[in-house]
Structure formats: C-alpha cells, structure tokens
Amino acid sequence: MACCPENGYGFLDNSEYKCKGKVEKVDDLEIYVVGSGDKCIVWNYDIFGFTAGRTRQICDLLADRGYLVVLPDYFRGGHITPTDPGLMDFIKTYPYQSVVLPDVERTLSFAKERGAVVFGTAGTCWGSYPVVHLCSRPEFKAGISLHPSHSRMFGVLNESEEDT
C-alpha cells in the first residue's frame, strides 16, 4: 500500500533552488524558518522529508507574502519513497501523540518567540496527517491538505480521524 493517492505526483526535483531561510535547532529538532510576522504557517512536508522536492521553495513563497513560515523536521533527516516495502513500518514510527506532538510544541514555542500569534498550517502527503491534528487546536485558524494522505495515515496508526 502506497501512502500517496492514486495518480499523485512523485518526487519533484528542485535541487537547483537556493533557499531563502535558514535551519535552526531546538534541542534535537531542526526547523527551517523563513519570513517574519505575527501570522505563522506551520508547513508539514511529504514522505520524502525535510530537504526534498519543492518544500522549502513553497515555504519561501509563503514568506514572501508576509508570513513567518516554520518547517519542523519530524523525521530527523529521514525519508522514504511511497513504493518502498518498509513504508508502513516507517509511518508507524511517527504517531502523533507520542512522537509528532512534542515536536509541534517545540515548533510553536519557537514561532511564538519570533512574534507569531495566529497560526495556519499546510501539508502535503504525510504532512496532511499533522495538519488534521493541528487544526483541532484553538490557535490554528486554517489548515490546508494538498495531495492528502491523512486518511491512510490515521488507518495505519489506528487513530480515528473523526475523533481528532
């Protein structure tokens, strides 16, 4: 079972792009940060990870429109392809409550220290899974799932999407 919807795009190479932001660390969590302001977007990457595809370019584009954008590295440098036979085991190592939530808390504190007051979130592929969870929080006013795989993630992790 792949995490991506049928007919979804695969990896989008963007290796020539020059990032505008920088990577900072909070404990062992790397966070790509770009832009400034009291409106913050928490970007959640796809299964290809923290440095892949057009993820940082999209963060930069949003920052150019006046947002503080933060991209936490939930996978700690890891990544996987949707056709890898170990995909489901990989996904199972990132349940929200025990693994992703502590990173979310550090990321939100990091953003608030930089002036963030209002939050939105977006994610692609695996990243739509944290989007659903983040949208249950009162400080989040919007959430967007592009190329969503969250329904599959909830199933693999034995969580209820409806209860979230």
N, C-alpha and C positions, 0 to 999 in steps of 0.2 A: 504494500500500500504506500503510495506516494503522499506527501503532505499537500502538494500543490493541486489546485483544481485542474480538471481535465482541460487541455488546450492552453494552459498557462505558460507564460514565457519562462524560460530557464534563466540561467546566469547571464547577466548583461555586463559585458566587459567595459570598463571605464578606466583602464589603467593609466591613461594619459592625463586624466583630470588632476588639477592642482587644488587641493583642499584649502579653504579659507579659514577654517577653525583650527583648534588645537586639542590635543588629548591631555586631560588632567586625570590625576588619580585621587580617589577617595578610598583609603585603606587599600584593598586589593582590586578595587573596581576601577577600570578605565572608563572615562566619559569623554566623548567627543563633544566639544562645546563651541558654538559659533553664535554671533549676534549678541544683542542685549535688549533689555526692556522688561516691563512688568508682565508681559504676556509670554508665556513659555509653552513650547511644544516639546513633548517627550516623544522622540522618534524611536520606534521599535523595529529593528532590522529583520530580514528574512533568514531562512535557514542557512544561507551562505555566510552569515556572520558580520562582524564589526567592520571589516575593511573591504568587503566585496561590493561589486557592482556599482550602482549609482547612489547608494545610500547616503554617503557624505555629501555628494553633489546636491541631492534633494534637500538635505539639512541646510546647506549653504544658500540655496534658492529661497527657502523659507526665511532664513535670517536676513536676506537682502530685502525682504518685505516687512522688516521691523520686529521680528520675533527673536527671543532668546530660544535657541534650539539645543537640546541635550540628547545625546545618544549613548545610553549605557551599554557596556559590553557584558551582557548577561552570560555569554558563553565563554568568557575569559580567553578569547583568541581562538576558540574552537569554531568549527563549522562542519557542515555535511552537505552532500548533494541529495536531492529528492529520490534518486534511484539507488542510493547506497543501501545494501541489505541491512545495515545496522541502524537505519533511520529511526525506527520506532524505539529502540533501546536508547538512542541519543535523546529523543524527545522526552522520554520518561525520566531523564536525569534533570529536567527543568520544570518541576511542578511549581505552581505559583506561590502557594503559601510558604513553603519551606525554602525555596531557592530564589525565585524571582522577587518576591515581596521585600526581602531585606535589601536587595539592590534598588528597588523602587524607592524605598525610604531614604537611602543614601543619596539617590539622584534628586529627589525632591528637596532635601535639605541643601544640597549643592546648589540647585537652581534658586531656592529662596535666598540663600546667601548672596546671590548675584542680582537680587531685586525682583524675582518672579513672584507674582501674586495670583494670577489667573493662569490656569493650565488647560491645554488641549493635548491630544495625543493622536498619533497616527502609526500605522504599522502595515507591513507587507508580509504575506505568507505567515510564517511562525509568529511574526510580530503582531498579527491581529489578535493573538491569544492574550498578551498583556493589555492590549487596547480594551478588550471587553472588561477585564478586571479593573483597569484604571478608571473606566467610565462609571464604575459603581461608587467612586469616591466623590465627596461633595466639592472638592476644589477643582474638579475637571468639568469643564463646560462643553466640551466637544470631543468626539472621537471618530476617527476615520479608519476603516479597514480596507486597504487596497489589496487585491489579489489575496483574499482572505482564506485562511486555513483553520480558523479558530474552532469551527465545529469539529473538525477532525482531531485537533489538539485536545479539546475537552474530553472526547471519547477515549483517546489513548491514555489520558491521565485520570480517567474515571472520575471526572468532575462534571457537575451539572451547569451547563451554560445558562439555563433558565434561573437557577438559584443565585447566580452571580449578578 
